[in-house]
Amino acid sequence: MDLLNQSKIDRLAGEIGEENVPLLLDIFLGELAQYIEKLSDEELPNMNSYLAEICHALKSSAASFGAEALCAFAIEVDAIAKVGDITDLESTRQKMIALLKETQQRYRMLIQ
């Protein structure tokens, strides 16, 4: 699976106007940075709940911005969280951080 879906990004640009894409991407990148920061705090209380919460939010926003891999992983984790606690929390947290960083980096390359 591709990290980014360029056709979705192009479609978004067509829908909202290409001039608005950098602003919205900047907001999306800010959200990703906040998620990275919080997930990187190993002493964050209720990490399981926080991870479930951001996965639920990311399903929609990542899909809208064509962040395919991030969206797919968020959907997977959200489904697990809905039936109970995330069993391998540390591994899931680390994978999410890595995916958030990689997605963030690729989008930054797009807007430069």
C-alpha positions as CSV (number, residue, x, y, z in Angstrom):
1,M,0.0,0.0,0.0
2,D,1.3,3.4,-0.9
3,L,1.9,5.9,1.9
4,L,0.1,8.7,0.0
5,N,-2.6,8.5,-2.7
6,Q,-1.8,11.3,-5.1
7,S,-5.1,11.1,-6.9
8,K,-7.0,11.7,-3.6
9,I,-4.7,14.7,-3.0
10,D,-5.4,16.0,-6.5
11,R,-9.2,15.4,-6.1
12,L,-9.1,17.3,-2.8
13,A,-7.3,20.2,-4.5
14,G,-10.0,20.3,-7.1
15,E,-12.7,20.3,-4.6
16,I,-11.4,23.0,-2.2
17,G,-9.2,24.9,-4.7
18,E,-5.5,24.3,-5.1
19,E,-4.6,27.6,-3.3
20,N,-6.3,26.2,-0.1
21,V,-4.4,22.9,-0.1
22,P,-1.2,24.2,1.7
23,L,-3.3,25.8,4.5
24,L,-5.3,22.6,5.1
25,L,-2.2,20.4,4.8
26,D,-0.5,22.7,7.4
27,I,-3.4,22.1,9.8
28,F,-3.3,18.3,9.1
29,L,0.5,18.3,9.7
30,G,0.0,20.2,13.0
31,E,-2.4,17.5,14.1
32,L,0.1,14.8,13.2
33,A,2.8,16.6,15.2
34,Q,0.5,16.8,18.2
35,Y,-0.3,13.1,18.0
36,I,3.5,12.3,17.7
37,E,4.3,14.4,20.7
38,K,1.6,12.8,22.9
39,L,2.3,9.3,21.8
40,S,6.0,9.8,22.4
41,D,5.3,10.6,26.1
42,E,5.7,7.1,27.6
43,E,4.2,8.3,30.8
44,L,1.0,9.5,29.3
45,P,-1.9,8.2,31.4
46,N,-4.5,6.1,29.5
47,M,-2.3,5.5,26.5
48,N,-4.7,2.9,25.3
49,S,-7.6,5.3,25.3
50,Y,-5.6,8.0,23.7
51,L,-4.4,5.7,20.9
52,A,-7.9,4.6,20.3
53,E,-9.1,8.2,20.3
54,I,-6.6,9.4,17.7
55,C,-7.2,6.3,15.5
56,H,-10.9,7.1,15.4
57,A,-10.1,10.7,14.3
58,L,-7.4,9.6,11.9
59,K,-9.7,7.3,10.0
60,S,-11.5,10.3,8.5
61,S,-8.8,12.9,8.3
62,A,-6.1,10.6,6.8
63,A,-8.6,9.3,4.3
64,S,-9.5,12.9,3.3
65,F,-5.9,13.8,2.7
66,G,-5.0,10.5,0.9
67,A,-2.8,9.2,3.7
68,E,-3.5,5.6,2.7
69,A,-1.2,3.7,5.0
70,L,-2.0,5.9,8.0
71,C,-5.7,5.5,7.3
72,A,-5.5,1.7,7.0
73,F,-3.6,1.4,10.2
74,A,-6.0,3.7,12.1
75,I,-9.0,1.7,10.9
76,E,-7.3,-1.5,12.1
77,V,-6.4,-0.2,15.5
78,D,-9.8,1.5,15.9
79,A,-11.6,-1.8,15.2
80,I,-9.4,-3.6,17.8
81,A,-10.1,-0.8,20.3
82,K,-13.8,-1.1,19.9
83,V,-13.9,-4.7,21.0
84,G,-11.5,-4.1,24.0
85,D,-8.0,-2.9,24.9
86,I,-5.2,-2.8,22.4
87,T,-3.3,-6.0,23.4
88,D,0.2,-5.1,22.1
89,L,0.0,-1.4,23.1
90,E,3.8,-0.7,22.9
91,S,4.2,-2.2,19.5
92,T,1.1,-0.5,18.2
93,R,2.2,2.9,19.7
94,Q,5.6,2.6,18.1
95,K,4.2,1.7,14.7
96,M,1.7,4.6,14.9
97,I,4.5,7.0,15.7
98,A,6.7,5.8,12.9
99,L,3.8,6.0,10.4
100,L,2.8,9.5,11.6
101,K,6.4,10.7,11.2
102,E,6.8,9.1,7.7
103,T,3.4,10.5,6.6
104,Q,4.4,13.9,8.0
105,Q,7.7,13.9,6.1
106,R,6.2,12.9,2.8
107,Y,3.6,15.7,3.0
108,R,6.2,18.2,3.9
109,M,8.1,17.2,0.7
110,L,4.9,17.8,-1.3
111,I,4.3,21.4,-0.1
112,Q,7.9,22.5,-0.5
